[in-house]
Amino acid sequence: MLSHETIWTAIDTLAERHQLTPSGLARRAGLDPTSFNKSKRLGPDGRLRWPSTESIAKVLEATGATVDQFMSYLPSPIRRGEIPEGNFPPQPGTIPLLGFAQAGAGGFFDDGGFPAGQGWDVVEFPVDPARKGGVYALEVQGDSMMPLYRDGDVLIVEPGAQVRRGDRVVLKTREGEVMAKVLARQTARSIELMSLNPEHANRSFDLSEVEWMARIIWASQ
């Protein structure tokens, strides 16, 4: 089954087979050299982006590769859904766990909001982690999310999952503030969040103020 990760992996493999960087591959195909950069694989709202079919057609033509060859570069089913290379290593039945206070510090996430670096604990996850690439857990601290989430509850977060109005999300600002709220509205320039606790104010941010936003897919209570 095709996914954002497998298609981008195939592009990276195609570049490597021709002794090129992803930027070099884009340049050879007559594309903007930044077309395949890591930063271009995620939108400002944290959603994964697909490479265009036109881009794929151009790199195949530029390298002389066939569609069948390109498809052969897709990761095997065993590897699909892994956390991106260089981040927290996958462990059967467990996912990375971090407290909200720690999450606000630097070094625990990559640019796409995936778990990275050191200092993570682990927690059991009831769904096979291989089916949810990059999922991790955040432990609620304090009462700011009452009555929905209590101190000590564990929220399972999936970076890159599609986020819709009304979804419960975790958002991290560029200043290091981490919060769990409900997505009330999102535009091309701003994000509006509704507080889970009526005693805490709703929040609104310009996209330039947001480092990443990810959907809460499960909670242990």
N, C-alpha and C positions, 0 to 999 in steps of 0.2 A: 504494500500500500504506500502511495506517495505521500510525503509530508514535506513541510518547509525544510526541516533539518536534512532529510535524505537528498532533496534536490540540491541544496547548497553544498552538501558533502560531495555530491557527484561533480559539481562545478569545480570545487577545490581539487578533487582528484584529477580531473581533466587537466587543470593547470599544472599540477605536479607532474603528470605523465609527460608533459611537454616542457618541463623544466622552467615553468613560469610561476610567478606569484599570481594571486587572483587579480591584482591590478594589472600585471603584465598581460594576462589573458584578455582582460577587458580592452586594453590598449590595442592588442593585435587584432581584435574583432572590430575595431573602429568605434568602441564605446567610450563613454567617460571613464577614465582610469579608476574612479572611486565606485563604479557601479556595483562591484562585488565586495566592497569593504564590509567588515563586520558591522560597522555603524549603519550601513544601508539595509541590513537584514531585519531591522526592527524599526517600526514607526515611532513617532514621538510619544504615542500613547502606550508603547510597549508591545503592541501586537506584531507578530511575525509577518514579514513581507515575503511574497513569492517573487522570484525572478521572472521577468516577462518571457513569453515564448519567443518573441523577437530576439531578445538577448541570447537565449539558448541557441536559436537557429544561427545567429551570427558567429558564436564561438565554435559551433560545430563546423561551419563553413570555413572559418579561419584556421582551424586545426586539422581539417580533413577527417574528423571523427564522424562515425555514423551514429544514428539514433540508438541502435543496438549496443554499440560500444558505450555510449553515454549511460544507458540504462544499466549496463553491467557494473558501473561505478557506484550504483546505489548501495548503501550499506546492507548487509545481510539482515534478515529479520531478528537475529539475536542481538544485533547492535542497535536496532532502531529504538528510539525513546530514551537513549542514554543521556545523562547530563553532559553538556558540552565538554569537550576535551580540555583538561587543565583545571577543571573545577572540582567540586567535592566528588570523590569517587563513588560510583554506584555500589550499594550494598544490598544483597538480597533481603527483602522484607523490612528494610529500614530506610529512613530518609533523614537528611540533616535537620537539626533542631537548634533554634537560637531564641533568646529572649528578646522582647521588643526593645529593651534598653540597649542591648548589644547591637541590635540591627541598625540603630541610628549611627553607630560608629563606622569608620571606614574600614575597608579590607575584607568585608564579609560577602560582598556581591560584585559581580562583573558589571559591565556597562548595560547589559540587557536585563539586569535584575535577577540573574541566576546565582545560586550559592557558589561561593569561591573562597579561597584562602583557608586559614586555620582557625581553630577555636570552636568549631561546631561540635555539638553533642549529636546523638542520634535517637530516633524514636521509631517504634514499630508503626507500620503503615498497613491498613487492611487491604489495600489494592496493590497488585504487583507493580513496583516502581518502574519497571520497564515499559509499562503501558502509559505512564505519565511522565514524560521526559522533563527533568529539572525540578520536579516538585520538592518542596521543603516545608518545614514546620516552624511556626512562631508561637512562643508561649506567652499568653496574655499576662500582663503584670499591672496590678492596680484595678481600679473600679471604673475607669473612664468608658468602658464598653458595656457596662451593666445596662439593662438586665439581660441582654442577649448573651454576652460572653463574660464569664467571671474570672477572677484572678486564678491563674493556674490552668485554664483551658488552653488547648492546643489547636491552632488554626493551620490547616493545610493549604498552602498557596501554590498556584501553578503559573509561573511566568509565561507570557506569550499566549495564554488562553484568551479567546475573544471575550471582551468585556462589554456588557450591555447595561442600559439604564435599569436600575433596580438591583444590580448585582452587588454583593458584598465584596469589598476590595481592600487590599492593603496598599497604601501609597507611601512612598518615601520622597521627601523634598530634597532639594540640593543642599539645604542647610543641615540635613541629617535627621529631620523629624520623621518618625514612622507612626502611622495611624491606620486603624481599621475602621472603615465607614461604609456607607451605601452610596453607590454612584447615582447621583440625582440627575446630572446633565453633563454632557461632554461636547465641546465644539472644537473647531480647528485651532482655537486659541486658548481655551480655558477648560477647567474641570471643576465641577461643583459636587461637593460631597455632603451627604446628610448624616448627622451624628447618630450612632446607635443608642447613645445615652441622652435623653431629653435635657439633662442638666448641663450638657456640653454643647457649645455652639456648632452650627454647621460651618463648613469651610469652603473656600473658593480659591483656586490657584490658576495663575497663568501657566501654560505648558512649559514655559522657560524656567519655572520654579520647580518643576517635577523631575525627579531623577528617574523614577519608574513607578508603574502601577500594575498590580497583578490581582487576579481574581481568587477569592477564597472558595475552594471547591469542597471542603469538608471540615468539620470541627469535632474534636474530641471533648466531650463535656461530662 
